[in-house]
Amino acid sequence: MENALHYIELSKDPITFDSVSQLTNVFFDDSNRQIFAVRSGGATGIVVKGPTNNNVISFCMDNKDKEIIRSIKFAPDNKILAVQRVENSVEFIPFQDNQPLLNEIVVYTAKSLTIFGFVWVHEREIAIISSSGVEIFLVAIDKKQVKSMKSITLTIKWFAWCPEGNFAVLATNNGMTLNPVILKQKTITRLPKLDLETPREGPVPERDVTLGQIYGTFAVLILLQNSSGLGEIVIYMLNGPGLAPRKQHVLRLGHSGRFAMNIVDNLIVVHHQASATSLLFDIALSGEVDTNGITYHAPITPGRAIKPFLLKVPSLGEQTKYCELYSKHWVLFQPNIVIDASVGRMWYLYLQMEPLCTLITDRVRLVEFLLNRTNGKRILLNVLQEMVDSQYNGMLLPIMENVFDKLNVVYSNWLSAQLQSQTAQPSSAKNLPKLPTPPKVLIDQNDMYAEVFTPIAERAYTEKILILYLQSLARHNIDAQPDLSKMIAAELIRNEHFDTLQKLVDYALLKDSKLLACFLLSHSQINSTITQTAMDILDRLKAYELILEILLSQGKVIDALRVAKSLPDCDTISARKYLEAAKKTGDPAIFYSVFLYFQQRNYRLRGSPEFIRGDQCLEFVQYFSMIFGLKQSS
Amino acid sequence: MTGRVEMSLRNFFIFNSQYGKKEGEEHQKIFFYHPADIDLNTKVKDVGLCEAIIHFTNNFTSSDGCQALNTQKTSQIFYLPEKDFWMVMTLNAPWETKTRDGNEYTEYRGGDMHTTIYRAVLRQAYQMFRLFAGTFEMNFVGETEAEKIENLKKKLEVFYSKYLLTIKLKSCDILDVVQSIQYLPLERMLFLRIHTFINMIEETFPRIQKCIFLYNDQLVWSEVSPSDLYSIYEYLTGTLFQKAKETELKGGSLKRSYSLEGSRHGSFITGPESPDSQGKAPKVFVTSGSDLRSYYMVVYRALTASICLLVNAESPPTEDFYSELHSFMGPQLSSIASKIGESYAKSATGNPAKIGNEQDCASPKYLFINELTLRHTGTVHVHPQRPNTPALPLFVTNLIADLYDSKRDLQGKYEETVVKALNDYWVVKRTSNWREFYVIVNNNKATLLDITNEANKLFEQQITNVFFEK
């Protein structure tokens, strides 16, 4: 059991609370992620814990003559506690130093309707959802007053709430229509409604609807059974015009029975109680698409159980036993909360990426998957590294081509977003340029170079992988940077593919840079093509100084002089340097020509062919008269 | 009336002076002689004369110093490809009958046969043999000395008796000397696509060691060293593709449906034996580093793109190998071929001012050779496959061969030469950074300055993006 691969686990340090019993009731507020353990209706104490074990508020509340608590929630700053005990009334208890001020309670009572629940939308504002609509109230304890700020009237059957983005869905029309709303301070924004398809989808009961945010978009997830009795989750994304809901995804669960879901890192985890396994879905991955543009998804991998773990059992002293997973006592909250009130534990659900990498065998899908994960970069780099290293075989090249394209789509979008934000906002310092949001995982060429390619340098197949990557970069209009260019050049030289090297430079696939040219020159003794290519680069860069140095070092003094002559500062070039190089060639004709050239220059500049002291050319004047026996008129 | 008789091959022979040293056994020196139907005595005499010339020349030069002997009516070319093996080719000079003072006489034009060019032709004859059979030494095998000699003789006979028939002496020129090839220019994404396609073939089929990619008989990509490439290219475009075309035509309507299928997926030209192909993949010998290695040459074509694969020769490729290869390459090669076609269709409409066949002979022509990669571009040969009629008069192409000094050491130095030739032809040659540029201008009123300007204009136009002292 320990050896099996588990990619879902519950947090190691769950929040502990008094388990449900005859005396104790437990409530959970998913906005503040607080667990309320209410003993004896509050008389013997209420312990509030969350979002971590260290946040504890503990107090007592007299419940004489009062109904039992139906719902209980703190305001976001924990300064007001809202409690509902009867159908049509909510009471507000101010708190000071985490203790209730029981004589300053304000009560709101509605006339003749049923309050389904309430959510805090701001520190002093609460939205109360009742059978006849939604109303936002300002709770003013000092004035002992609850003041209506905004309301809408609607015959509501039930409602669902998503604390992320203050997003709620109100079921009307007997559960056939879902009305998404955004509840904020003083405002209620109604979004286009969602009419369920009859008879398959609706009417839908409250427990089958889950709200969440997936990839930054509000989503309504509805659990259904398909015609063959298997479970399906239909996902409406609120990304149409005016955030109109659109049916876009269907998750095929392949099981029947009871399901519950969590949303972790934009992945949908569907727990199946009967098989005690969880299925993982990613709506960003491709699936079958039907004519209506709805994508049908299969689980990313076959269902696996949550990683088992041991739990201390107080009744057995210090003994431990395996915690019961997928228990019928489990209650799930979004995005990733699992509560088992029978053992008094609240966990956060996490995904383990490494086992997933082993389970997703399709490399391209794995890369797509990891590109969307919050902490995917490190793992993705490892996956890429293994692919080019220990797992490499020739058949993988077409897959790598695909993988590189996936990486570079993200990379090039990011580059153009950056470019746009720079060009859209010229240096006006007033409003700080709004930086585009970086992608979740960005693997740029420097990452590839440093983490993926460098470890495989100088292998037989490295050049082929690099060219493949270069192709993908070019396809996405990304220039190769000097480090990568240099590595490609090095591999090409090592494999003696000088012709290809020259071609790549010609096509500007390896960008001209002095760095690249100098790197090539340092290998020029291997093959003249390398020198030729380097000279071409330098010419395009107009790096004539370097060209002159190279020509001189190759003993091509005449060539160098011809280049120098065409430059604007040709009259200031050092005669000594050229004469020295000319002498070194050992060819008297060359020396003669160079010498005469400089004599002419001297004449043009100073009216006399002679060198001046500053030229430091005495030794060459002597050398000249020595080999040509001509007396210098002095 | 004047008539001209073009040059012709008088004889072609290979001998080795280490054999038949004794008097009366001289015929043993001869390993191959063309024409075969000549009497032995003449053969022996020809060889003897050559030996004498070589021997005499060696007093003054190194052992392979003897290159050519030009006489009024003939030009005899010598080439020492391997130790002790001499190849000799004798050409009859072209001649013209002329009339002066009512008397007919014959004028021999020995000068029209450029020694450098025909030495290159002879060298090519050797390299073609080496491509298909390996070196002479590799074929000099057997139990006994006599058997060795006999084996080599047989090989030479089989190869050269056919090869000599295909030599087109008249259309040889400077490019035979340089052994450079004009590549098909491609846009960069296509270049990369082809590059990675070949990489994938080689990684998927490790037995495939080298590839050559052609489109419409034009070279696109090669991993073979330039000198081997030149021979392979000549074989592919000059022989194999011609034959394949004939087979296709012969198939006619009967195979229409079949070849439609074939054109979509591609088919083997050499490889598995089928009615479509030109038979089994031949064995070829190609240099790899400093060794000569043998490979099977598998040629595959889809649409107008062909790919020549050198498969290592441990064992003949199996049917399975071919069918896997076929299913791997077929779809991709077809798609690449149509992409190249599209890209050319686009550029052809976008660039009507392309220098094409219609240019009149007065407009300047150029030839641009990269000495290092042995690639050239230019308008000297209008058609890439070199039609039999060169666009320039013979004396101009010979002049270019004069200017191309194959003996010089490659240093890529700057050089400029301007030559005024007959009939108002000018040739400007410039060399820089291992690139050679020839411009040919025909202008009857030009001054040196005009020609320089004309050449400069072409340099500006054609030499972009590279370091070249203009």
Interface residues (C-beta under 8 A of the other chain):
Chain A: N393 G394 M395 L397 P398 E401 Y461 K464 I467 L468 L470 Q471 A474 R475 H497 F498 D499 T500 Q502 K503 D506 Y507 A508 L509 N527 S528 T529 T531 Q532 M535 D536 L538 D539 R540 I547 Q554 K556 I558 D559 R562 V563
Chain B: R188 M189 F191 L192 R193 H195 T196 N199 M200 E202 E203 T204 P206 S222 E223 N370 L372 T373 L410 Q411 G412 K413 Y414 S432 N433 W434 R435 N465 V466 F467 F468 E469
